[in-house]
Amino acid sequence: MKRSPIVRIATMTVLATALAAGCAKKPQETAPVLPSGGGDFSETDITETISGPVRVPELKTIYFDYDRYNLKADQLPTAKANVGHIDKHPEWKQIVLEGNCDERGTEEYNLALGDKRANAIADYYIKLGVPSSRVVTVSFGSSRPAVQGHDESAWKFNRRVDTLVNK
């Protein structure tokens, strides 16, 4: 069936209008709304919460053996020193322990191993007096290597727990 040019133009116009109406607009980003009133909540609190945990020079990385999550004897002084620094800084509201692995193993296995490493350090910090309410653990598995490479010279630096803080 042959349509007249007017019908074709009208049909194309209707389709174009429908497509244009169906396209979603990108939402505009807005600044966070601060609470009004006299509470003790400030814009600085929001900025720090959004920015996430930060590294501080006092807190050192703790390293692990391949396929292990127990705290090694040669890492005990580092862990104890970290606790000493945490004790001296009550303004560090939250201690974030990030468990990491080298690239070997499946993603699921490495996430679980990173979690075990972070929790092993959390247990040690708590045993030495850090309040458990200040300690949070997270595992990144092998997704955040500290050193690029595909041999032991890189892997030994990727089997670790980094201690960060939320101020």
Number of C-alpha atoms within 10 A of each C-alpha: 3 5 7 8 9 9 10 12 11 11 12 12 12 12 12 12 11 11 10 10 10 9 8 7 7 6 6 5 6 6 5 9 8 10 10 8 7 7 7 6 12 12 12 9 11 13 11 13 12 9 9 12 18 14 13 10 7 12 19 16 17 24 24 21 14 14 15 14 22 14 17 13 8 11 13 13 12 16 20 14 14 18 19 17 12 21 15 9 11 11 11 15 14 19 24 23 27 24 33 32 36 28 21 14 14 11 15 11 15 23 21 18 24 30 23 20 30 26 23 19 24 23 15 16 21 16 11 14 13 18 14 14 10 16 20 17 20 18 23 19 26 25 15 16 19 17 13 14 13 11 11 11 11 16 22 17 19 26 29 25 29 18 27 23 21 17 16
